[in-house]
Every structure is written in structure tokens, then in C-alpha cells.
Amino acid sequence: MRLSRYFLPVLKETPSEAQIVSHRYMLRAGMIKQASAGIYSWLPLGFKVLRKIENIVHEEQARAGHIAIQMPTMQSADLWRESGRYDAYGQEMLRMKDRHDRDMLFTPTAEELVTDIFRSHVGSYKDLPLTLYQIQWKFRDEIRPRFGVMRGREFYMKDGYNFDLTKEDALHAYNRHLVSYLRTYERMGLQAIPMRADSGPIGGDNTHEFLVLADTGESEVFYDAQITDLTFGSREIDYDSHAECQAVLEEFTSRYARTDETHDEALFNEVPEERRRTARGIEVGQIFYFGTKYSEAMGATVADSDGNRVPVHMGSHGIGVSRLVGAIIEASHDDKGIIWPEGVTPFHCGIVNLKQGDEEADGACEALYASLTALGLEPLYDDRNERAGAKFAGMDLIGLPWRITVGPRGLKNGVVELTSRRTGTSEELPPEQAIERIAQIYGRAAV
Amino acid sequence: MRLSRYFLPVLKETPSEAQIVSHRYMLRAGMIKQASAGIYSWLPLGFKVLRKIENIVHEEQARAGHIAIQMPTMQSADLWRESGRYDAYGQEMLRMKDRHDRDMLFTPTAEELVTDIFRSHVGSYKDLPLTLYQIQWKFRDEIRPRFGVMRGREFYMKDGYNFDLTKEDALHAYNRHLVSYLRTYERMGLQAIPMRADSGPIGGDNTHEFLVLADTGESEVFYDAQITDLTFGSREIDYDSHAECQAVLEEFTSRYARTDETHDEALFNEVPEERRRTARGIEVGQIFYFGTKYSEAMGATVADSDGNRVPVHMGSHGIGVSRLVGAIIEASHDDKGIIWPEGVTPFHCGIVNLKQGDEEADGACEALYASLTALGLEPLYDDRNERAGAKFAGMDLIGLPWRITVGPRGLKNGVVELTSRRTGTSEELPPEQAIERIAQIYGRAAV
């Protein structure tokens, strides 16, 4: 993309309403614009990141064998009366009447609707296990929305639902989600720690939240320092193997890690003192096993191998897709702006032309642009007639992990400059080597 | 995908509520399930098609230089009061109050919000031309929703908005959209004819609807038969060239083609009688130029080169993404089921194992599955223990354009059967040649 043809409305001033860094940078970098309280429009740069995160979630869900569907945002109140949650949900549920005076709502979650889909179409244990998920806009009418997309009212969320014959199978689905979420977050450059959590209005005993450590987190967290040494890495997991998934769960949840909601001081004190940590965390996902709560209430049964109808065991599992955009920024920024992890960066690298209009500089930039594009990469080329300082400041603010700087002086020596946003270190090298390096970083075969 | 691990709830009976073929087949093929009146859940097969269509739209919008954003579904009533449409819109607009008693609505279209984004961030003619678009769920509270996703209440739509300094530039944006839509529909295997239309509540003089001819179309259409001979084909268009886009517009709109709303009997009679056609059509898109209607009402101005503030010229342009799923089926089916065009098929080909459990047949199917997957293609492998007739009927119903049938008898002679869903013709050939043919059809390099 050429910046002269893009829509990147960067702000010079920090908007006064933004209290946390992700909100400030998302507004300043032209990623979002508030439409009304807690409701945002995603401008081009923000939408690109949102879509990258969405795609990673889809890919990792597919890898785990989960199947994508899409449920509507508007639901009839009827199903929610069947489960008993229509009255229980309170004012966070946005309710309305349609033109025929029927009670409708903007779905905050979809246990009822997916259970209805299941009971309408699945009748035998032979069709299990089954996990359906969607990525869809949700609405929760927060009384005091704040922190930008971190606690908005309309938000984009992955919500998945497993249906299993037995508790054991459903707990495997739970573990499978835990494994898949670890992979998902790591691909986004995040360390998200599973912590024992409180089940809230979804119900159920087994639940973990995934928390990203950040000073601005809304939860106080308590954990054993050993836990931050764990990484999922590139290990290959057979998602069908109960044992392999169970082993990952044990590895990542056996050490103490809890939020203030479930914190147990006595247990925490059993952790050696030098490893006890208190910090703040941002919740970016949660998994639940809640057994037959909804299947019994709504008659979602299957015939088992003896022909008896039994209610299925279920769980639900969420990833806050739009919230992750904020969480990643909270975890990865400096005082100049955002620092995108390579996995979610809106553009793979920036190209800064130090002397727009100079024939040689323009030509070198165009050649870099063409070569990177041919590799299937998306560069953002700042081709505006601006001074270098403004171009650098803009690139630092929007946080592309790599920048290639092209100027007449370097070109005389046959080199351009490759700069890492994270470390700030620069290196002069011939353009074709810069391309090779970028290709390598993103795992593309050089052409 | 292996069918044994998929969720494809095919119905044997035709649901009685479905009056048109696309609705019937979408229900029977397990693509959608009604959640409430005019509101559908997209089951896995339906969601895959929806997503393919969405991706084609994104790709073609990017090619035309249009920039993707995402606006919220819930909007405050305030902006709509500013444009004067809040009261004008009537009962089709779904309205509600949030917990703080503020008037909200589920957006049926987004001229107001996008104009607000524009006026907040753009101030100079130098930032023009600019076209922003989104693909987002919309809601129109149809009094009598019917025909499945063709006239639902919650629907998925691409809506794009151009901002230009002059009428001439805005008309170029109009033409550019027309060109881009022609390409978009053709990639989906559709012939969509631009017809002069009525502007309705959006306002404006210049507007064309794109109609797909189909017996079940809601509009009566009148056209010169020559128009159906036109194809956009693989021509390369410079979307920046006013002349090139204008030429396409003239080519595709100079012959008589109108819906009943704008039909002019006298003009129609000037078409030679043997070329006069009356038919029915499904609207799958519409483009508008409406000038300064919203920019004046909402103060969306830029400084021109003399420093004077002038209201921008705008247009809006829509593609009915979820409706297209139905329209494609209306245009492409037979009495056995759907026939997907290659561009939007949910899976690239089916693999039918005639003797599940037979070592050789299973092995050959697995090898085909692995080879096709390695090419980046998605086969659907019917690995269930079902009789051949049921497998064929299922494949015919869901409409994958190509099927590879594998059985012990063929394998003895070293062949499998490759069948075209559209023509019904089959050919016996060695497995590796079948793969090569499929790869060729989808433009993949053989491995």
C-alpha cells in the first residue's frame, strides 16, 4: 500500500478521554474512531490487525478440528427463556422489540442458539465429538464502557461450543481448547497464562481464564514465577490424543496462577517466596466445562450405544478478538508507539523514502515495493512529500516491526537501511539483502 | 475435510416453509438453519460459501483501490437525526434504547456514520479521492421476511462509500464500482446485468442495480437480448483511468435494460422486436451517485486548491453478500441439487469411497486426499460407511463441481472416475491424472 492512497488519519494530539496506552495509541495511529459510548468504527489500520487476528483464530480452530459456523447477532428471546437466562442476564443484555412486538436481543453469547442447532440436527453418539465455533460481533451493555476496545459494548469474539457424549470426552475437548489457545496466543506474540477462574453467569466448575500480564490489566493476578518460563513453541500435538492434551494442561496449569477472584492466600504461600509474583493481567480468553447444564434444560440429547437418550456434555470457549488488539498493544509498545509482533502486524514492513521526487530514491523504493509484493508480503510505502522526521515518527507510532529507509546518500553506496522497531537497531545493506532478510523473517521463499 | 468429522446435517425431506429453490436447497444441504423469522444461522457448509464470496469481494475491492474498514452494527440515533433519516426510515429500522435510555438502532446502511468518519479526519482535496467500504451485518425489519437468505432481516452486505472533490471524479468512482462489480460477479460464476434503477431512500439520480436472471427473481426485468452476450472476461482495467472505466460503463449500459420500477415501454419498443426480452431478476447489488446530499447535511467539506471549503461528492455502493449465496443457487442448480461455480464452491471436489473399509480403496482415497490438500485445495472426503447411492445423492445435493469416485473395480484397472456435477459426464483415468485435472481447473501448480 502506498500511503498517499491509504486512509491513515494519524493524530498529533493524545485524545484526553483515553486513559490507557492501547486506547491512546489506537486513536493516535488512526486504528479506531469512537462511534458512540463503547462502540467503535475500525479504520483501515485497525481493521487489518483485527482481520489478521481473526485469521489466526480460524486457522488454529481448524487445526484443532473445530468447525466454523456463523450465528446471527439478533436473537429471539424465546430460547433464552427456555434456558432461564433471559431474566437472569440483567441490564447487560441489549433488548428490543421488533415491528411485530416480539422480544429480541443482541446476543452477548450463544450457548442457547448453538444448543438449539445441535438438538435439531444431531441425534446419535456416532456424530460426536463435535465442536462448533463462530467469530461474531457481540454486545454487552456495560454500564461504564472504557479503555477503548478493551471494555467496549460491541465487540468481536470467537465463541466455541463442544458437544460430547461423556464428561471424560468433554474434558478432553476442554484440554484441546487449552492447547489450541496457547498456540493461538503465541502466534500473536503474546504470552497468555491460563489461570483458574470463576465461572460467572455461564456456570460450571472447570474454567480457566487466559491472562496477558500488563500493568493496565483489570485483574490482579498471583502466580508462581516458573510459569512465565513455559512456552508452547513449535511442538506438534495430536489433538485427538487425550493423553497429549492432558499433559499440556498439566504442564501449564499445575503451578499456582490465579486471579483475585479465585486467589487462595494459603495455597499461594506454599509457593517458595522468591517465586511468588503479584501483577496485573488482561483477560483475553476463557474456557469452560459446564456439563449438562444447557443440554438438560433444552433437551439436547443423543442416543448412546445402548439406544438410551442422554444429555450431552458441553463446554464453551471464548477468545476476545477485538480486545486482543488492545491487549497486544498493552503488552508491546514503547513511548514512541506500538510495536507489532510479526504475526499480527498490519503491514509486514515500512518503506521510507527520504527524498520523494528524487529519481533514484523513488526508483529504489518502487523496486523494493514490487519485490516485497511479489513475495506475497504487504509493505506500506510512505511516498508522501514529507520530511524524514515526520515519516519516522509516523512509522514508529503505527509500529510496523521492520522499516527499510531509502535515501540518495545510501543508494550512492548501494545500500538501504533496515531497522527493527523493537530493538531500534539499524543495519546498512544492499536492497536485495534487505528483501531477503524480510522474506526470511516472514518465512517466505525468496523469488 | 473428512465427512465423518464434519457437521453436514443434510435433510431428506424438503421443508414445507421453503417456497423457492435456493431456500429449499440451503435447508436440505445443511447450509443454514432458521433462528427466528428472517434470521438464520449459517451452518458449516453455508458459512464456507459465505466466506468465499466475502473474500472475492475483498479482493476485488482492493484491486479497485478501495479501502476496508469495519463500522459497528449498533449506532446512536444522533447521526441519523442529523441527516434527517431517523424519522424518515420507518419501521424497517430496528430501534432500541440502551441501559442509559439513549436511542440506538441496528444499522440498515451506513452513509451517516461513514460521513462522520470522513468529516472528522479529512480536510483537504489532497486526501481525495477516497473510497471506504465494509462488509458487515445489517438489519432491516422486513414486514414479511421470506425466501430464506434472499429476503432476510439480518443480512451480510458490502457497503462502500466514495468521497470526491468534483462530480466528475465521483462519477468516475461510480464507473469504477460498476467495473469492479462486473468482475466480482463473474468470479462467482454469475452474469449480473446492470440496469437503470430507482434510487429509493438513499437518494440521488445515477443508480444502477445488478440483476441476475432467474425465474424466481422478485423483479420483472426488460432488456435487449444483446446484453446477455456481454462478458467482462479477463480484461485488464486501469481503475485510475476515467476513460477506461467510462468505456466499460457505456458498453454494459448502453443497451436497454431496466426493472419494472424504471421500465419505459416506449423506449423498450425501440429495441428490435426479436431482441426484446422480459424475464425475472434477482438484485445482487446497487451503485449510487448522490452528490452532496449527505455531505451538505452533515458538513463534510474539504478545502479545494483555492482554500475554499466545498462539500464532497459522494456515492454509495452495495453488494448483497449473504443474498448472493441464494442468488447463485437460483442461477445454478438442477433437480438433484446445487451446482456450485468453481469460484465459490465450499470444497473444491468431493471424494467418494465406494467401499469404505476396503484396504485398497481407503488407501487410494487417502492418497488423493493428501495430494489435493498439498496443492492447497480442499477436498470433501465421504468416508462414511454408507451405500454408494446415498453418497452420490449427498454429493449431488451439496453441489461440489467435481467428484472423484474410488472403488475396488476401478482400482484393479488403475483408474478412478472423475465426474462433472454440471454436465454429469464421467471419465475414467489414473488417480494422478485426476489430480492434475483438478489442479488445472483451479489454477494450482501440480506438485
Interface residues (C-beta under 8 A of the other chain):
Chain A: R5 Y6 F7 P9 G30 K33 A35 S36 I39 Y40 S41 W42 L43 P44 F47 K48 L50 R51 G65 I67 A68 I69 Q70 M71 P72 T73 M74 Q75 S76 D78 Q91 E92 L94 R95 M96 D98 R99 R102 M104 F106 L113 D116 I117 S120 H121 V122 D127 L130 L132 W137 F139 D141 I143 R153 E154
Chain B: R5 Y6 F7 P9 G30 K33 A35 S36 A37 I39 Y40 S41 W42 L43 P44 F47 K48 L50 R51 G65 I67 A68 I69 Q70 M71 P72 T73 M74 Q75 S76 D78 Q91 E92 L94 R95 M96 D98 R99 R102 M104 F106 L113 D116 I117 S120 H121 V122 D127 L130 L132 W137 F139 D141 I143 R153 E154
